[in-house]
Amino acid sequence: MITEVIFYDTMRAGLWIAVLVSIPILTVALLAGVSIGLVQALTSIQEMTLTFVPKLAAIIIVFWMSMGFMTETLVAFFQDRIIPLIIGG
């Protein structure tokens, strides 16, 4: 029988894992957006694709580089927390 404490602790850990997994992509998106916005402000170029394409490319590159970390983190959470709850351990 799962108690409220176990449920909330698992939810808290799951949200923390979600934060850890999303940090690399969100950080790169923020840095790319700020730097491209700065370049646009300095040069007065207001092209929408100028912000979208480099930010998307940076996100894809960081996602590709951090896929191993994301996979390992999610699999470890599933094996250490979720599976024992399912089998009643």
Backbone as JSON Lines, residues from 0, in Angstrom:
{"i":0,"aa":"M","n":[0.83,-1.19,0.0],"ca":[0.0,0.0,0.0],"c":[0.87,1.25,0.0]}
{"i":1,"aa":"I","n":[0.62,2.11,-0.94],"ca":[1.42,3.34,-1.05],"c":[0.81,4.42,-0.15]}
{"i":2,"aa":"T","n":[1.62,5.01,0.66],"ca":[1.14,6.05,1.56],"c":[1.34,7.42,0.91]}
{"i":3,"aa":"E","n":[0.76,8.42,1.54],"ca":[0.89,9.78,1.01],"c":[2.33,10.25,1.04]}
{"i":4,"aa":"V","n":[3.06,9.87,2.05],"ca":[4.46,10.3,2.17],"c":[5.29,9.75,1.02]}
{"i":5,"aa":"I","n":[5.11,8.48,0.73],"ca":[5.85,7.87,-0.38],"c":[5.44,8.51,-1.7]}
{"i":6,"aa":"F","n":[4.15,8.76,-1.87],"ca":[3.65,9.37,-3.09],"c":[4.26,10.75,-3.29]}
{"i":7,"aa":"Y","n":[4.18,11.6,-2.26],"ca":[4.69,12.96,-2.39],"c":[6.21,12.98,-2.52]}
{"i":8,"aa":"D","n":[6.89,12.08,-1.85],"ca":[8.34,12.02,-1.99],"c":[8.74,11.6,-3.4]}
{"i":9,"aa":"T","n":[8.01,10.66,-3.97],"ca":[8.29,10.24,-5.35],"c":[7.98,11.36,-6.33]}
{"i":10,"aa":"M","n":[6.9,12.08,-6.11],"ca":[6.57,13.22,-6.97],"c":[7.63,14.31,-6.87]}
{"i":11,"aa":"R","n":[8.1,14.59,-5.64],"ca":[9.15,15.59,-5.45],"c":[10.43,15.19,-6.18]}
{"i":12,"aa":"A","n":[10.8,13.92,-6.04],"ca":[12.0,13.44,-6.71],"c":[11.83,13.47,-8.23]}
{"i":13,"aa":"G","n":[10.65,13.15,-8.72],"ca":[10.4,13.2,-10.16],"c":[10.48,14.61,-10.71]}
{"i":14,"aa":"L","n":[9.94,15.57,-9.97],"ca":[10.04,16.97,-10.4],"c":[11.49,17.45,-10.38]}
{"i":15,"aa":"W","n":[12.25,17.02,-9.38],"ca":[13.66,17.41,-9.32],"c":[14.44,16.81,-10.5]}
{"i":16,"aa":"I","n":[14.13,15.57,-10.86],"ca":[14.76,14.94,-12.02],"c":[14.4,15.71,-13.28]}
{"i":17,"aa":"A","n":[13.15,16.13,-13.4],"ca":[12.74,16.92,-14.56],"c":[13.5,18.23,-14.65]}
{"i":18,"aa":"V","n":[13.74,18.86,-13.52],"ca":[14.53,20.1,-13.5],"c":[15.96,19.82,-13.93]}
{"i":19,"aa":"L","n":[16.56,18.77,-13.37],"ca":[17.95,18.45,-13.72],"c":[18.11,18.12,-15.2]}
{"i":20,"aa":"V","n":[17.15,17.4,-15.75],"ca":[17.23,17.0,-17.15],"c":[17.04,18.2,-18.08]}
{"i":21,"aa":"S","n":[16.23,19.18,-17.66],"ca":[15.94,20.31,-18.54],"c":[16.94,21.45,-18.43]}
{"i":22,"aa":"I","n":[17.77,21.46,-17.41],"ca":[18.7,22.58,-17.2],"c":[19.64,22.82,-18.39]}
{"i":23,"aa":"P","n":[20.29,21.81,-18.98],"ca":[21.2,22.11,-20.09],"c":[20.51,22.78,-21.28]}
{"i":24,"aa":"I","n":[19.36,22.29,-21.66],"ca":[18.68,22.85,-22.82],"c":[18.15,24.24,-22.52]}
{"i":25,"aa":"L","n":[17.57,24.43,-21.36],"ca":[17.04,25.75,-21.02],"c":[18.14,26.8,-20.87]}
{"i":26,"aa":"T","n":[19.27,26.39,-20.34],"ca":[20.4,27.33,-20.2],"c":[20.91,27.78,-21.56]}
{"i":27,"aa":"V","n":[21.07,26.83,-22.48],"ca":[21.55,27.18,-23.81],"c":[20.53,28.04,-24.55]}
{"i":28,"aa":"A","n":[19.25,27.73,-24.4],"ca":[18.22,28.54,-25.05],"c":[18.24,29.97,-24.5]}
{"i":29,"aa":"L","n":[18.43,30.11,-23.2],"ca":[18.5,31.44,-22.6],"c":[19.72,32.21,-23.08]}
{"i":30,"aa":"L","n":[20.88,31.57,-23.06],"ca":[22.1,32.24,-23.5],"c":[22.06,32.6,-24.98]}
{"i":31,"aa":"A","n":[21.54,31.69,-25.81],"ca":[21.44,31.99,-27.24],"c":[20.45,33.12,-27.48]}
{"i":32,"aa":"G","n":[19.33,33.11,-26.79],"ca":[18.34,34.18,-26.97],"c":[18.86,35.53,-26.55]}
{"i":33,"aa":"V","n":[19.56,35.58,-25.42],"ca":[20.1,36.86,-24.94],"c":[21.19,37.37,-25.88]}
{"i":34,"aa":"S","n":[22.08,36.49,-26.3],"ca":[23.17,36.95,-27.18],"c":[22.64,37.37,-28.55]}
{"i":35,"aa":"I","n":[21.68,36.65,-29.1],"ca":[21.11,37.03,-30.39],"c":[20.31,38.32,-30.25]}
{"i":36,"aa":"G","n":[19.59,38.46,-29.14],"ca":[18.86,39.71,-28.89],"c":[19.8,40.89,-28.76]}
{"i":37,"aa":"L","n":[20.94,40.68,-28.13],"ca":[21.93,41.75,-28.01],"c":[22.47,42.15,-29.38]}
{"i":38,"aa":"V","n":[22.8,41.15,-30.2],"ca":[23.28,41.45,-31.56],"c":[22.21,42.18,-32.36]}
{"i":39,"aa":"Q","n":[20.96,41.77,-32.23],"ca":[19.88,42.44,-32.94],"c":[19.7,43.88,-32.46]}
{"i":40,"aa":"A","n":[19.84,44.1,-31.17],"ca":[19.7,45.46,-30.65],"c":[20.86,46.35,-31.1]}
{"i":41,"aa":"L","n":[22.05,45.8,-31.18],"ca":[23.2,46.58,-31.59],"c":[23.2,46.9,-33.08]}
{"i":42,"aa":"T","n":[22.66,45.99,-33.89],"ca":[22.69,46.18,-35.34],"c":[21.34,46.62,-35.92]}
{"i":43,"aa":"S","n":[20.31,46.7,-35.11],"ca":[18.96,47.08,-35.53],"c":[18.39,46.16,-36.6]}
{"i":44,"aa":"I","n":[18.81,44.91,-36.59],"ca":[18.25,43.91,-37.51],"c":[17.1,43.23,-36.76]}
{"i":45,"aa":"Q","n":[15.9,43.27,-37.31],"ca":[14.73,42.7,-36.64],"c":[14.13,41.56,-37.47]}
{"i":46,"aa":"E","n":[14.95,40.61,-37.83],"ca":[14.49,39.45,-38.6],"c":[14.13,38.33,-37.64]}
{"i":47,"aa":"M","n":[12.92,37.78,-37.78],"ca":[12.45,36.74,-36.86],"c":[13.22,35.43,-37.01]}
{"i":48,"aa":"T","n":[13.61,35.07,-38.23],"ca":[14.35,33.83,-38.42],"c":[15.75,33.92,-37.85]}
{"i":49,"aa":"L","n":[16.25,35.13,-37.67],"ca":[17.58,35.3,-37.09],"c":[17.6,34.83,-35.63]}
{"i":50,"aa":"T","n":[16.49,34.93,-34.94],"ca":[16.45,34.44,-33.56],"c":[16.1,32.96,-33.49]}
{"i":51,"aa":"F","n":[15.25,32.5,-34.39],"ca":[14.74,31.14,-34.3],"c":[15.75,30.09,-34.71]}
{"i":52,"aa":"V","n":[16.39,30.28,-35.85],"ca":[17.26,29.25,-36.41],"c":[18.51,29.01,-35.55]}
{"i":53,"aa":"P","n":[19.25,30.02,-35.14],"ca":[20.42,29.73,-34.29],"c":[20.04,29.14,-32.93]}
{"i":54,"aa":"K","n":[18.93,29.62,-32.36],"ca":[18.5,29.07,-31.07],"c":[18.11,27.6,-31.22]}
{"i":55,"aa":"L","n":[17.42,27.27,-32.28],"ca":[17.04,25.88,-32.53],"c":[18.27,25.01,-32.76]}
{"i":56,"aa":"A","n":[19.25,25.53,-33.52],"ca":[20.48,24.78,-33.76],"c":[21.24,24.54,-32.45]}
{"i":57,"aa":"A","n":[21.31,25.55,-31.61],"ca":[22.02,25.4,-30.32],"c":[21.3,24.39,-29.43]}
{"i":58,"aa":"I","n":[19.99,24.42,-29.41],"ca":[19.22,23.48,-28.6],"c":[19.43,22.05,-29.1]}
{"i":59,"aa":"I","n":[19.42,21.86,-30.41],"ca":[19.61,20.52,-30.97],"c":[21.0,19.99,-30.64]}
{"i":60,"aa":"I","n":[22.01,20.85,-30.75],"ca":[23.38,20.43,-30.44],"c":[23.52,20.03,-28.97]}
{"i":61,"aa":"V","n":[22.97,20.85,-28.08],"ca":[23.07,20.54,-26.64],"c":[22.25,19.31,-26.31]}
{"i":62,"aa":"F","n":[21.09,19.15,-26.94],"ca":[20.3,17.95,-26.7],"c":[21.07,16.72,-27.13]}
{"i":63,"aa":"W","n":[21.72,16.79,-28.28],"ca":[22.5,15.67,-28.78],"c":[23.65,15.34,-27.81]}
{"i":64,"aa":"M","n":[24.3,16.39,-27.29],"ca":[25.44,16.18,-26.39],"c":[25.01,15.67,-25.01]}
{"i":65,"aa":"S","n":[23.82,16.04,-24.56],"ca":[23.4,15.67,-23.21],"c":[22.39,14.51,-23.18]}
{"i":66,"aa":"M","n":[22.19,13.86,-24.3],"ca":[21.26,12.73,-24.33],"c":[21.68,11.61,-23.38]}
{"i":67,"aa":"G","n":[22.97,11.33,-23.3],"ca":[23.46,10.28,-22.4],"c":[23.15,10.59,-20.95]}
{"i":68,"aa":"F","n":[23.42,11.82,-20.54],"ca":[23.13,12.25,-19.17],"c":[21.64,12.15,-18.88]}
{"i":69,"aa":"M","n":[20.83,12.62,-19.82],"ca":[19.38,12.58,-19.62],"c":[18.87,11.15,-19.5]}
{"i":70,"aa":"T","n":[19.36,10.29,-20.37],"ca":[18.93,8.89,-20.36],"c":[19.35,8.2,-19.07]}
{"i":71,"aa":"E","n":[20.61,8.39,-18.68],"ca":[21.1,7.76,-17.45],"c":[20.32,8.24,-16.23]}
{"i":72,"aa":"T","n":[20.02,9.52,-16.16],"ca":[19.29,10.08,-15.03],"c":[17.88,9.52,-14.96]}
{"i":73,"aa":"L","n":[17.18,9.49,-16.08],"ca":[15.81,8.99,-16.1],"c":[15.74,7.49,-15.82]}
{"i":74,"aa":"V","n":[16.68,6.73,-16.4],"ca":[16.68,5.28,-16.16],"c":[17.01,4.98,-14.7]}
{"i":75,"aa":"A","n":[17.96,5.71,-14.12],"ca":[18.3,5.49,-12.71],"c":[17.11,5.82,-11.81]}
{"i":76,"aa":"F","n":[16.4,6.89,-12.1],"ca":[15.22,7.23,-11.32],"c":[14.16,6.14,-11.43]}
{"i":77,"aa":"F","n":[13.95,5.66,-12.64],"ca":[12.95,4.62,-12.85],"c":[13.33,3.34,-12.12]}
{"i":78,"aa":"Q","n":[14.6,2.94,-12.23],"ca":[15.03,1.7,-11.59],"c":[15.1,1.81,-10.07]}
{"i":79,"aa":"D","n":[15.52,2.95,-9.57],"ca":[15.7,3.1,-8.13],"c":[14.41,3.45,-7.39]}
{"i":80,"aa":"R","n":[13.49,4.14,-8.03],"ca":[12.29,4.63,-7.34],"c":[11.0,3.99,-7.81]}
{"i":81,"aa":"I","n":[10.79,3.97,-9.11],"ca":[9.49,3.57,-9.64],"c":[9.31,2.05,-9.6]}
{"i":82,"aa":"I","n":[10.29,1.32,-10.08],"ca":[10.16,-0.15,-10.11],"c":[9.98,-0.74,-8.71]}
{"i":83,"aa":"P","n":[10.75,-0.3,-7.7],"ca":[10.48,-0.83,-6.34],"c":[9.06,-0.52,-5.84]}
{"i":84,"aa":"L","n":[8.53,0.62,-6.23],"ca":[7.15,0.93,-5.82],"c":[6.15,0.03,-6.52]}
{"i":85,"aa":"I","n":[6.44,-0.29,-7.78],"ca":[5.53,-1.14,-8.55],"c":[5.51,-2.56,-8.0]}
{"i":86,"aa":"I","n":[6.71,-3.07,-7.67],"ca":[6.77,-4.46,-7.2],"c":[6.5,-4.57,-5.7]}
{"i":87,"aa":"G","n":[6.31,-3.43,-5.06],"ca":[5.95,-3.46,-3.65],"c":[7.12,-3.53,-2.7]}
{"i":88,"aa":"G","n":[8.3,-3.06,-3.15],"ca":[9.48,-3.12,-2.29],"c":[9.58,-1.92,-1.51]}
